[in-house]
C-alpha cells in the first residue's frame, strides 16, 4: 500500500514540516467558512428569499459541502498532499486537469488576498475616518506575511485564534438570540415565529428567489476545502483529517442554520436594513443593538476585521502551498520548490503575495475595471475546485477497486459512496451553470452580464486544454491511476 514516490522532476520532493495538529485543521476549515458571508450577507439572503427560503438554501448547500468534505477527507487521509485536489486530479483523472485545477486555485486565493487588502482599510476607516489607507494596507500585509513566514505552526496557531473569535461570536449571538426569542432578554414579549409568516413569508419571492440565495450560499461555504491543503503539513493525517471532517460539517450547519433562523425570527425579512452591507446595520449588529449593547457596531467591526485577517492569512498559506506543489509536480518553475530553514516555501510565498499586491494596485487605475474583472474571474474558481474534488474522488474509489485494493483499508471512508460525490458534483454544476440565470431571462440576453459572471470558466478551460494539447495527455485508465503514497 505504501511506497516512496519519486516525483516528476526526477528527485525526492523537499519536505514540508508536519506541525499542524487536529485542533488546527478543524479550526482552519471551520474559520474559513465563517466570515462576511454570515456576518453581512445573511441579512440580504433573508430579505430576498424570506427566512424559510434562506434556511432551505443554506441547508442544501451545507449538505452538498458535507459530501464534498467527506470525499476530500477520504483522499487526504490516504494520500496527504499540499497540492490536495490538484494532485488527486493529476493522479486519478488526467494530469491536464490537475494542472488547471492547481493554477486556478492558486489564482483564486492570490486575488482573494488582494480583495482582503482592499477591504481592510475600509474597515479601519470606521474608527479612523481621516487616516491614510496606505498605513492599514502595509500593516495588514506585514501581519499576514509574518504569520506565514515564521512557521506552519505559527500560521496554524494564528488561524486557530482568529477562528475561535468568530466561533465564539456566533455562539454568543445564538444564545442571546434564543433568549430574546423567548422573551427572557431584551425586555420584549416572546416573538416566536411571528416574523416568519408576515407578508408572503416564509418563502418570499418563490422558487427563483430561493434559487438565487442557493447560488449565493455556495460562496459562504468556500474555504472548507482548506482542510485538504493542510493535510500535507499535518502530523497524523490518518486521524486528524477524519476528525476534522466529522466535526466541521455539524458545526458549520448548526452555526449557519441556527444563526439564520435566529435572525429570521428576531428581524422581519421586510426590514430594509437587512439589504444593507453597512456593518452598522448588519443583522448581528441589529440584534446586539436591540439588546442594548451600545458598542454593537464597533464590536462587529472588530470581528469582521478578524475575519479579513483570517481570510488573508489563509489565502497566502493555501496559494503558496499550491504553487509549491505545482512546482514539485513539474507544473511550475522548479525554484518554487525552495524551502526556508523553517520549512516554508519562501519563493512561492513571496511571489504569491506580490501578485496579490499587484492585483490590489490595479484597483487604483482605470476606475478599478481591471480589478473588477480579476475578482470576477476568481469568483468561479472555488466552485470549479469543488467539481474537481467530487470527480477526483469518484475516480479514486473506482481506481482503488479496479486495482484489487479493499476500500476497508482506507484510513477514512467517505459516506454514501458513490451517491456523495455524484450528488456534490451535480449540485455544484447547477450552481456554476445557474450563476447568472437572470441574464438569459430578460427581453434581450445580457451578454456583458454573462461574460462578467462566467469569465472564470473559459480561463479554466484554456489552462486545461492548453496543457492537454501541448503534452497530449488523456484520461488515465483506472488500472493506471497512481495510488502510491509517500513513505
C-alpha positions as CSV (number, residue, x, y, z in Angstrom):
1,X,0.0,0.0,0.0
2,X,2.8,2.4,0.8
3,X,5.8,3.1,-1.4
4,X,8.3,6.0,-1.6
5,X,7.2,8.0,-4.6
6,X,9.8,9.7,-6.9
7,X,8.1,12.9,-8.2
8,X,8.0,14.0,-11.8
9,X,11.1,16.2,-11.5
10,X,13.2,13.0,-11.0
11,X,14.2,13.5,-7.4
12,X,12.5,13.2,-4.0
13,X,10.4,16.2,-3.2
14,X,11.6,18.6,-0.5
15,X,9.6,18.0,2.7
16,X,7.3,20.5,4.4
17,X,7.2,20.3,8.2
18,X,4.3,18.4,9.7
19,X,3.4,20.7,12.6
20,X,-0.3,21.1,12.3
21,X,-2.5,19.4,14.9
22,X,-6.1,18.2,14.7
23,X,-7.3,21.3,16.5
24,X,-5.5,23.5,14.0
25,X,-7.0,21.9,10.8
26,X,-10.5,21.8,12.4
27,X,-10.4,25.5,13.2
28,X,-8.8,26.4,9.9
29,X,-11.5,24.7,7.9
30,X,-14.2,26.0,10.2
31,X,-12.9,29.5,10.3
32,X,-12.6,29.6,6.5
33,X,-16.4,29.5,6.2
34,X,-17.4,32.0,8.9
35,X,-16.9,35.5,7.6
36,X,-18.7,38.3,5.8
37,X,-21.0,35.7,4.2
38,X,-22.5,35.1,7.6
39,X,-21.9,38.4,9.3
40,X,-23.1,40.6,6.5
41,X,-24.6,38.7,3.5
42,X,-27.0,36.6,5.6
43,X,-29.3,39.6,6.1
44,X,-29.6,40.1,2.4
45,X,-30.4,36.4,1.9
46,X,-33.2,36.6,4.4
47,X,-34.6,39.8,2.9
48,X,-34.6,38.4,-0.7
49,X,-35.9,34.9,-0.1
50,X,-37.6,35.1,3.3
51,X,-36.4,33.2,6.4
52,X,-37.7,29.9,5.0
53,X,-36.0,30.3,1.7
54,X,-32.7,31.3,3.2
55,X,-32.7,28.4,5.6
56,X,-33.5,25.9,2.8
57,X,-30.8,27.3,0.5
58,X,-28.1,27.2,3.2
59,X,-29.1,23.7,4.4
60,X,-28.9,22.3,0.9
61,X,-25.5,23.9,0.2
62,X,-24.4,22.7,3.7
63,X,-25.3,19.1,2.8
64,X,-23.5,19.3,-0.5
65,X,-20.4,20.7,1.2
66,X,-20.6,17.8,3.7
67,X,-20.3,15.2,0.9
68,X,-17.5,17.2,-0.7
69,X,-15.6,17.3,2.6
70,X,-16.0,13.5,3.1
71,X,-14.7,13.0,-0.4
72,X,-11.7,15.2,0.1
73,X,-11.2,13.7,3.6
74,X,-11.0,10.2,2.2
75,X,-8.3,11.1,-0.3
76,X,-6.4,13.4,2.1
77,X,-6.3,10.9,4.9
78,X,-5.0,8.2,2.5
79,X,-2.7,10.5,0.5
80,X,-1.9,13.8,2.3
81,X,-0.6,16.4,-0.1
82,X,-0.3,20.2,0.0
83,X,-1.4,20.1,-3.7
84,X,-4.6,18.4,-2.5
85,X,-7.2,18.2,-5.3
86,X,-4.7,19.3,-7.9
87,X,-2.5,16.3,-7.0
88,X,-5.5,14.0,-6.9
89,X,-6.8,15.1,-10.3
90,X,-3.3,14.5,-11.7
91,X,-3.1,11.0,-10.3
92,X,-6.7,9.8,-10.7
93,X,-8.1,11.7,-13.7
94,X,-5.8,13.5,-16.1
95,X,-2.5,15.5,-15.5
96,X,-4.0,18.3,-17.6
97,X,-7.0,18.6,-15.1
98,X,-4.6,18.6,-12.2
99,X,-2.5,21.4,-13.8
100,X,-5.6,23.5,-14.5
101,X,-7.1,23.0,-11.0
102,X,-3.9,23.9,-9.3
103,X,-3.3,27.1,-11.2
104,X,-7.0,28.0,-11.0
105,X,-6.9,27.6,-7.2
106,X,-3.6,29.5,-6.8
107,X,-5.0,32.4,-8.8
108,X,-8.3,32.3,-6.8
109,X,-6.5,32.8,-3.4
110,X,-4.0,35.3,-4.8
111,X,-6.9,37.5,-5.9
112,X,-8.6,36.9,-2.6
113,X,-5.6,38.4,-0.8
114,X,-6.0,41.5,-3.0
115,X,-9.7,41.7,-2.1
116,X,-8.9,41.5,1.7
117,X,-6.2,44.2,1.3
118,X,-8.7,46.5,-0.3
119,X,-11.4,45.7,2.3
120,X,-9.3,46.1,5.5
121,X,-8.6,49.8,5.0
122,X,-12.4,50.4,4.7
123,X,-12.9,48.5,8.0
124,X,-10.3,50.6,9.7
125,X,-11.7,53.8,8.5
126,X,-14.8,53.1,10.5
127,X,-12.8,54.0,13.6
128,X,-10.2,56.3,11.9
129,X,-12.0,58.1,9.1
130,X,-9.2,60.6,8.4
131,X,-6.4,58.0,8.4
132,X,-4.3,57.0,5.3
133,X,-5.4,53.7,3.6
134,X,-1.7,53.0,2.9
135,X,-0.9,52.6,6.6
136,X,-3.6,49.9,7.1
137,X,-2.6,48.2,3.8
138,X,1.0,47.9,4.8
139,X,0.1,46.8,8.3
140,X,-2.3,44.1,7.0
141,X,0.4,42.8,4.6
142,X,3.0,42.8,7.4
143,X,0.8,40.8,9.8
144,X,-0.2,38.0,7.4
145,X,3.3,37.8,6.0
146,X,4.8,37.4,9.5
147,X,2.4,34.6,10.5
148,X,3.2,32.7,7.3
149,X,7.0,33.3,7.4
150,X,7.6,32.2,11.0
151,X,6.5,28.5,10.6
152,X,3.5,26.5,9.7
153,X,2.8,26.1,13.4
154,X,2.6,29.9,13.8
155,X,0.1,30.0,10.9
156,X,-1.9,27.2,12.5
157,X,-2.0,29.0,15.9
158,X,-2.9,32.3,14.4
159,X,-5.7,30.8,12.4
160,X,-6.9,28.8,15.5
161,X,-7.4,32.0,17.5
162,X,-8.8,34.0,14.6
163,X,-11.4,31.3,14.1
164,X,-12.0,31.0,17.8
165,X,-13.0,34.6,17.9
166,X,-15.5,34.2,15.1
167,X,-16.9,30.9,16.5
168,X,-17.3,32.5,20.0
169,X,-19.2,35.4,18.4
170,X,-21.6,33.1,16.6
171,X,-22.2,31.0,19.7
172,X,-22.9,34.1,21.9
173,X,-25.1,35.5,19.2
174,X,-27.2,32.3,19.0
175,X,-27.5,32.1,22.8
176,X,-28.6,35.7,23.1
177,X,-31.0,35.4,20.2
178,X,-32.7,32.3,21.7
179,X,-33.2,34.1,25.0
180,X,-34.6,37.1,23.1
181,X,-36.9,35.0,21.0
182,X,-38.5,33.5,24.2
183,X,-38.6,37.0,25.9
184,X,-36.1,36.2,28.6
185,X,-33.7,39.0,27.4
186,X,-34.5,42.3,25.7
187,X,-37.5,43.4,27.7
188,X,-40.0,42.4,25.0
189,X,-42.7,39.7,24.6
190,X,-41.7,36.4,23.0
191,X,-41.7,36.7,19.2
192,X,-41.8,33.0,18.3
193,X,-42.4,32.5,14.6
194,X,-44.3,35.8,14.1
195,X,-41.7,37.3,11.8
196,X,-41.5,34.1,9.7
197,X,-45.1,34.4,8.4
198,X,-45.6,38.1,7.8
199,X,-46.3,39.2,4.3
200,X,-45.6,36.3,1.9
201,X,-43.2,34.6,4.3
202,X,-41.6,32.3,5.0
203,X,-40.7,31.8,1.3
204,X,-40.6,35.3,0.0
205,X,-40.3,35.6,-3.8
206,X,-41.0,31.9,-4.5
207,X,-38.7,29.4,-6.1
208,X,-36.5,31.8,-8.1
209,X,-35.7,33.9,-5.0
210,X,-34.7,30.8,-3.1
211,X,-32.6,29.5,-6.1
212,X,-30.8,32.9,-6.2
213,X,-29.9,32.5,-2.5
214,X,-28.9,28.9,-3.1
215,X,-26.3,30.2,-5.6
216,X,-25.0,32.9,-3.2
217,X,-24.9,30.5,-0.3
218,X,-22.1,28.5,-2.0
219,X,-19.8,31.4,-1.7
220,X,-20.3,31.5,2.1
221,X,-19.1,27.9,2.4
222,X,-16.0,28.3,0.3
223,X,-12.9,27.8,2.3
224,X,-13.8,24.4,3.8
225,X,-11.5,22.7,1.2
226,X,-8.5,24.3,3.1
227,X,-8.5,21.1,5.1
228,X,-7.2,19.3,2.1
229,X,-4.3,21.8,1.7
230,X,-3.3,21.4,5.4
231,X,-3.2,17.6,5.1
232,X,0.4,17.8,3.7
233,X,1.6,19.5,6.9
234,X,-0.5,17.6,9.5
235,X,1.4,15.3,11.9
236,X,-1.1,12.5,11.8
237,X,-3.5,12.9,8.8
238,X,-5.0,9.4,9.1
239,X,-6.6,10.5,12.4
240,X,-6.7,14.3,12.2
241,X,-8.4,14.6,8.8
242,X,-11.4,12.3,9.6
243,X,-11.9,14.0,13.0
244,X,-11.9,17.4,11.3
245,X,-14.3,16.3,8.6
246,X,-16.8,14.9,11.1
247,X,-16.8,18.0,13.4
248,X,-16.6,20.7,10.7
249,X,-19.9,19.8,9.0
250,X,-22.0,19.7,12.1
251,X,-20.5,23.0,13.4
252,X,-21.0,24.8,10.1
253,X,-24.5,23.6,9.6
254,X,-25.5,24.3,13.2
255,X,-23.9,27.8,13.1
256,X,-25.4,28.8,9.8
257,X,-28.9,27.3,10.3
258,X,-29.3,28.5,13.9
259,X,-27.9,31.9,13.2
260,X,-30.0,32.5,10.1
261,X,-33.0,31.0,11.9
262,X,-32.5,33.4,14.8
263,X,-32.1,36.4,12.6
264,X,-35.3,35.4,10.7
265,X,-37.2,35.2,14.0
266,X,-36.0,38.5,15.5
267,X,-35.9,40.7,12.5
268,X,-38.8,40.8,10.0
269,X,-37.5,40.0,6.5
270,X,-39.3,43.1,5.3
271,X,-36.9,45.3,7.3
272,X,-34.9,47.2,4.6
273,X,-31.9,47.4,6.8
274,X,-31.2,43.7,6.0
275,X,-30.3,44.6,2.5
276,X,-27.5,47.0,3.6
277,X,-23.9,45.8,3.6
278,X,-23.1,48.5,6.1
279,X,-21.5,47.0,9.3
280,X,-23.6,49.4,11.4
281,X,-26.8,47.6,10.3
282,X,-25.5,44.0,9.8
283,X,-28.1,41.5,11.2
284,X,-25.6,40.7,14.1
285,X,-25.3,44.4,14.9
286,X,-29.1,44.9,14.8
287,X,-29.6,42.0,17.3
288,X,-26.8,43.1,19.7
289,X,-28.1,46.7,19.4
290,X,-31.7,45.6,20.2
291,X,-30.3,44.0,23.4
292,X,-28.9,47.4,24.4
293,X,-25.2,46.9,23.7
294,X,-24.1,50.4,22.9
295,X,-20.9,49.4,21.2
296,X,-22.5,46.7,19.0
297,X,-21.4,48.2,15.7
298,X,-17.8,48.6,16.9
299,X,-17.8,45.0,18.2
300,X,-19.0,43.6,14.9
301,X,-16.5,45.8,13.0
302,X,-13.7,44.3,15.1
303,X,-14.9,40.8,14.5
304,X,-15.2,41.4,10.7
305,X,-11.6,42.8,10.8
306,X,-10.6,39.5,12.4
307,X,-12.4,37.7,9.5
308,X,-10.5,39.8,7.0
309,X,-7.1,38.9,8.7
310,X,-8.1,35.3,8.8
311,X,-9.0,35.2,5.1
312,X,-5.8,37.0,4.0
313,X,-3.8,34.7,6.3
314,X,-5.4,31.5,4.9
315,X,-5.3,32.8,1.3
316,X,-1.5,33.3,1.5
317,X,-1.0,29.9,3.1
318,X,-3.2,28.0,0.7
319,X,-2.0,29.6,-2.5
320,X,1.7,29.4,-1.6
321,X,1.4,25.7,-0.8
322,X,-0.5,25.0,-4.0
323,X,2.2,26.8,-6.0
324,X,4.9,24.8,-4.2
325,X,3.2,21.6,-5.0
326,X,2.7,22.6,-8.7
327,X,6.5,23.1,-8.8
328,X,7.1,19.8,-7.1
329,X,4.9,18.1,-9.7
330,X,6.7,19.9,-12.6
331,X,3.7,22.2,-13.3
332,X,5.5,25.4,-12.2
333,X,9.1,26.7,-12.3
334,X,11.4,24.5,-10.2
335,X,12.7,27.4,-8.0
336,X,9.3,27.5,-6.3
337,X,10.2,24.2,-4.5
338,X,12.8,26.1,-2.4
339,X,12.0,25.8,1.3
340,X,13.3,28.1,4.1
341,X,15.1,26.7,7.2
342,X,11.6,26.7,8.9
343,X,10.1,24.6,6.1
344,X,8.3,27.5,4.4
345,X,8.1,27.6,0.6
346,X,9.7,31.0,0.6
347,X,9.7,31.9,-3.1
348,X,6.1,30.6,-3.6
349,X,5.0,32.7,-0.7
350,X,6.7,36.0,-1.8
351,X,5.6,35.7,-5.4
352,X,2.0,35.0,-4.4
353,X,1.9,38.0,-2.1
354,X,3.5,40.1,-4.8
355,X,0.8,39.1,-7.3
356,X,-1.9,39.8,-4.7
357,X,-0.4,43.3,-4.1
358,X,-0.2,44.0,-7.9
359,X,-3.9,43.0,-8.2
360,X,-4.7,45.3,-5.4
361,X,-2.9,48.2,-7.1
362,X,-5.0,47.5,-10.2
363,X,-8.0,48.9,-8.2
364,X,-6.5,52.4,-8.4
365,X,-6.3,52.5,-12.2
366,X,-9.0,52.9,-14.8
367,X,-11.7,53.2,-12.2
368,X,-10.8,49.7,-11.0
369,X,-12.1,48.0,-14.1
370,X,-9.2,45.6,-14.3
371,X,-9.5,44.8,-10.6
372,X,-13.3,44.1,-11.0
373,X,-12.5,41.7,-13.9
374,X,-9.8,39.9,-11.8
375,X,-12.3,39.5,-9.0
376,X,-15.0,38.2,-11.3
377,X,-12.5,35.7,-12.9
378,X,-11.7,34.3,-9.4
379,X,-15.4,34.1,-8.3
380,X,-16.0,30.8,-10.1
381,X,-12.7,29.2,-9.0
382,X,-13.9,27.8,-5.7
383,X,-16.8,26.0,-7.4
384,X,-14.5,24.7,-10.1
385,X,-12.2,23.3,-7.3
386,X,-15.3,21.6,-5.7
387,X,-16.2,20.0,-9.0
388,X,-12.6,18.7,-9.3
389,X,-12.8,17.3,-5.7
390,X,-16.1,15.4,-6.4
391,X,-14.9,14.0,-9.8
392,X,-11.4,13.0,-8.5
393,X,-12.9,11.1,-5.5
394,X,-15.3,9.2,-7.7
395,X,-12.4,8.2,-9.9
396,X,-10.1,7.5,-6.9
397,X,-12.5,4.9,-5.4
398,X,-13.2,3.3,-8.8
399,X,-9.4,3.0,-9.4
400,X,-8.9,1.6,-5.9
401,X,-11.3,-1.2,-6.6
402,X,-10.1,-1.7,-10.2
403,X,-6.6,-2.3,-8.8
404,X,-7.9,-5.0,-6.4
405,X,-7.5,-2.9,-3.2
406,X,-10.0,-3.3,-0.4
407,X,-11.7,0.1,0.5
408,X,-11.8,-1.2,4.1
409,X,-8.1,-0.5,4.3
410,X,-8.7,3.3,3.8
411,X,-7.9,5.4,7.0
412,X,-11.3,7.1,6.4
413,X,-14.2,6.2,4.2
414,X,-16.5,8.8,2.7
415,X,-20.2,8.5,3.5
416,X,-22.7,7.1,0.9
417,X,-20.3,6.5,-1.9
418,X,-21.0,6.8,-4.9
419,X,-24.0,8.9,-4.1
420,X,-22.0,11.5,-2.1
421,X,-19.6,12.7,-4.9
422,X,-22.2,12.4,-7.6
423,X,-24.7,14.5,-5.6
424,X,-22.0,17.1,-4.8
425,X,-20.9,17.2,-8.4
426,X,-24.5,17.7,-9.7
427,X,-25.4,20.4,-7.2
428,X,-22.1,22.2,-7.8
429,X,-22.7,22.1,-11.6
430,X,-26.1,23.6,-11.0
431,X,-24.5,26.4,-9.0
432,X,-21.9,27.0,-11.7
433,X,-24.3,27.0,-14.7
434,X,-27.0,29.0,-12.9
435,X,-24.6,31.7,-11.6
436,X,-26.3,34.4,-13.6
437,X,-29.5,32.8,-14.9
438,X,-31.3,36.1,-14.9
439,X,-29.1,37.3,-17.8
440,X,-30.9,34.8,-20.0
441,X,-34.4,35.7,-18.9
442,X,-34.9,39.3,-20.0
443,X,-36.3,40.6,-23.3
444,X,-32.7,40.6,-24.5
445,X,-29.8,38.3,-23.4
446,X,-27.4,40.3,-21.2
447,X,-24.2,39.3,-22.9
448,X,-22.0,41.6,-20.8
449,X,-23.5,40.2,-17.6
450,X,-22.9,36.6,-18.9
451,X,-19.2,37.5,-19.7
452,X,-18.7,39.0,-16.3
453,X,-20.3,36.1,-14.4
454,X,-18.7,33.2,-16.4
455,X,-15.3,34.6,-17.3
456,X,-13.7,32.1,-14.9
457,X,-14.9,29.1,-16.9
458,X,-13.1,29.8,-20.3
459,X,-9.9,30.7,-18.4
460,X,-10.0,27.4,-16.6
461,X,-10.7,25.5,-19.9
462,X,-7.9,27.4,-21.6
463,X,-5.5,26.0,-18.9
464,X,-6.9,22.5,-19.1
465,X,-7.0,22.1,-22.9
466,X,-3.8,24.1,-23.4
467,X,-1.9,21.7,-21.2
468,X,-3.7,18.7,-22.7
469,X,-2.9,19.7,-26.3
470,X,0.8,20.6,-25.5
471,X,1.5,17.4,-23.6
472,X,-1.0,15.1,-25.4
473,X,-2.5,13.8,-22.1
474,X,-5.5,11.6,-21.9
475,X,-7.8,10.4,-19.1
476,X,-5.9,7.8,-17.2
477,X,-7.3,4.2,-17.3
478,X,-8.4,3.2,-13.8
479,X,-5.7,0.5,-13.5
480,X,-3.0,3.0,-14.3
481,X,-4.0,5.6,-11.7
482,X,-1.2,6.3,-9.3
483,X,-2.3,5.1,-5.8
484,X,1.1,5.1,-4.3
485,X,1.7,7.3,-1.3
486,X,4.8,8.8,0.2
487,X,6.6,6.9,2.9
